[in-house]
Amino acid sequence: MDQTQHKHEDRQEDLPSYEAAPPPYADARAVSEQAGAAADHARAVGHDAADGLAKPGILVLDGQRIYAASDPTTALYELNRGITNLSYATRVIEFTRIEQRHGDVSADGVPTTRLRPRHIYNLYHSYRLISATPSNHAELFIRSMAAPSRRLGHLGLKKSRAVSGPTSHWTAIPINLKGGNGNIEQLGFVPGMTSLWEAHSKQGACKWTDMAGNDAAIEYDTDRVQLPQLLVTASLQREHLDALVALWCCRIWDLTLRGQPLHTVQTRSFVSSIGNWKFQ
């Protein structure tokens, strides 16, 4: 990509039924006070698991921080701006993964931990009037900024809706950064590419599925914590979870800009405790 292109970019159906039997409800903000549990969590949140999988669990978007519901004190991702109170003037947001590196075990048996922020995506919103927007225009997209995310490439959220009413379907499709003469308002989707993720909203719920149609996550609020939350229902490869969370943030950003309610599930039957979410 040439320097000119960088300069331009820097300017910046039915919802499938959720049938899994939920575990008993637990307070999403409960944090274990036992040193042993804290040590286990610290080891699990590391990024050196042999299988490279992130386990199912609940993510909470709280201002600029994203954390596991089981441990609100430890950020897993961070944004450089809060996406729920922005104007249309903002076009790009930095998305950072907080990596934990563990050293020697201290005298009380807890490993020392060093936090390392890693900027992995830029989130873009190139809002334009509907009448002036081509059907292939990538209004929302994430641009890979680091090696861990480059394998999946740059992904845009293509929106579709019923004849009337708000958007009901989002599809994550690769975008062409070489198009549009470097202007983010003219970037389009790569033709004929398979979607990586799809989000379907129906009757107040939004479910994310993978390219094979398997359930991956569902968005919801609890009646105790009124913050955007994502219940990840499948074990995902690290880079896939990163992309899913970044795209989720894009969707929330778009909905709040347009004054639309977040499509959430508000009943306890959708809330999963899953114990101490272990990020492996």
N, C-alpha and C positions, 0 to 999 in steps of 0.2 A: 504494500500500500504506500503511495507516495505522500510527501509532506503536505501537498495541497489538500488531499483527501482527509488527512488527519485534522487539518485546520478547519475544514467544513464541519466535520463530525463533532469536534469539540465545541462548536457553537451550540454549539448545541444543535321434536323427538321426545323423548321421555327420559327422565332421570332413572338410571338403573336402580333397582331397589337395593338398599343396604341391609344385608341379611345376617351379618355376623352377630352372634350373641354377645352383647357388651358385658364386660366385667362390672363388678359393683362400683358405684360412683365413689370417687375420692376427690378431695379438695385439690384443685390443680396447682395451688401454690404451696402445698405441703413440701417441706424440705427436710430431709433426714438430718438429725443432729448427731448421729453416731459417727465417730471418727472412722470406724471400719467401713461404713456405707459410703462416707465421703471419699475414702481412698479408692473404693471400688468404682465409684462414679468417675473419679479423676482418670483412672486407668481406662475406663470404657469410652470416655469422650475422646480419647486419642485417635490418631489417624493412621495407626500402624497395624490394624487388624489384619490377620492373614487372609480372610476372605474379602476384605475391602468393602463390606456391607455396612450400611447404617440401618439400625433396627427400627421397627415401627415405634411411634410415639407421638406426643403432642408438641407442636411448636407454637409459640405465642409471639405476636408482633406487638411490641410495647414501645411506642415512640420510634427511636432509631435502632433499638435492640431487638433481636430475635433470640429467644432462649427456649430451652426445654421446660415444659410446665412443671416437671419434677424438681427443677433447680433454677429458679428465677435469678439467682445471683451470678450465674455464669452465662455470658453471651456466647452464642454459637455463630451468629452472623451479626453484622452491623451495617447500617446505611448512613451515609453522610448527611442525610436530611430525613425528617419525618415525612412519610408519604401521605399521611392522612390530613395534612393541612397545607398543601401547596397550591399555588395558582398555576395558570397555564403558561406563565413565563418560564417556569422551570422545565428544562428539556432533558436533563441528564442527572442521574443519581449514581453514586458509587456503591457497589455491593461487595462487602468484605466478609470473608470467612475467618473466624477466630480459631486458629490452630493451637492446640495445647501440646507442648513438648515436655516430657517428664524426665527428671534427672534422678539423682540418688534418693534413696528412702531416708527420711529423717529419723531421729531417735524415737519418735512416737509412732513410727510405722507408716507415715503418710509420705508419698513421693513428692519431691519438690516439683513445681510446675512453672513453666514459662509460657506466657501467651504470645503468640505471633500472628498479627493480623495479615491477611493475604487478600489483596484486591483481585477478585476473580472475574467480576462482571461490571459493566456499566449498563444501567437501565435507561432506556430512552422512551420518551413520549413526544411524538411529533404531531400534536393535535392540529387538525385542519377542519375547515367547514366540510360537512358531509358532501355538499354539492360540488366541492372542488377536489374531492378525494377520489383517485382512481381505485377500482376494485382490488387492484394488486398492491396497493399502498400499505407498507408495514408501519402502522401508526405506533404500535408498541413493540419493542424488541429488546433483547439483551445481547450485548456485544462481549465476546470472550476477551479477557484481559490478561490471562495467565495460563500456564501450561495445563493445570488440572482441568480447565474448562474447554480447551481448544479441540479436544477430540469430538465434542458434540457440536462445535461451531457456534455461529451466531444464529439466534432463534427469535422469530417474531411471533406475536399472537394475532392470528387472523380471526376476526370477529364475524359472526353471523347472527341474524335475528329473525324473528317471525315477521310477518307482514307489518305488524305494528307492535310496539312495546320495546323494552330494553333488550340488549344483547343477551342471548341465551346459550351461546356456544362459542368457545374459544379453541383454536387449534394452533399448536406450536409447530411452526414450519421453518426450515432454514431460510435465511434471507441473503440477498446478494449485496454485500457491502461495496462492490465495485460498480454498482449501478447508480443512477441518479446524479452522476458527476460529483460525488462526494457530499451531496445535500441530503441530510437525513429525512427531509420531507418528501423525497422522491425515491427512497429505497423501496424495493419490492421483494416479494417472495420468490424463491427459486421454483420454477415450474416443475411439476411432476414428482416432487419430493414427498416422502412419507412423513406423516406427523409423528413427533416424538411423544407429545402429550396432548390430551384433549380435556377440556373442562366443560361440563354440562350443568346448567342451572335450571331448576324446575321447582316451583312451589316453595321458594325460600331456602333451597339447598343447592350446593355446588359440589359436584364430585369430579375428581381428576382420575383419568384412566391412562394407561400407557398405550403404546402403538399396537399392542395385541388385544386391546380392549379390557385388560385386567385392571381391577380397582387399585389405585395407588394412594389416594388421599381424599379427604372430605373436609370442607370448611365448616366451621361452626363457632358459635359463642356459647359460653355457659351462662347460667343465670347469676353466677357469683362474680365472674370476671368478664366485664364487657370490653374485651379486646379481641381483635382478629386472631383466630386460631386455626391451625391446620393439623388435622389428625392424619398422620402418615400411617397407612394401614398395611404397607408391604415393606419388606426389606429391600433396600435400593443400593445400587452402586453409589459410591461417594459423589462422582461427578453428576450422576442423574439426580440425586437429591439436591445438589447445589443448583442445578438448572430449574428443577421444580420449584424450589423456594424462591428463586429469583423471578420466575414467571408468575408465581402467586403474588409477589409484591407488585409486579406490573399490573396485574388485574385489579388489585385493591387500589392502586394509584389511579387507575382509569375510572373506577367506579366512584371514588370520592371526588374526583375532579368534576364529574358529571352530576354529582348530587344524588347518585343512585344508592340505595341501601346495599350493604354487603350481603351477598347471598349466603346465608348461614343456617345452620340447624341449631335450634334453641332448646331442644328437649334433652333431658339428662340421658335418655336412652342411647344417645350418640356419643356420650362422653366415656372415654376409656381411661382407666387409671394406669394400666400397664406397668404399675410399680415405678421403680426408679428408671427413667428412660436411659438406656445405655447406648451411647453413640459410639459404635465400634468401627 
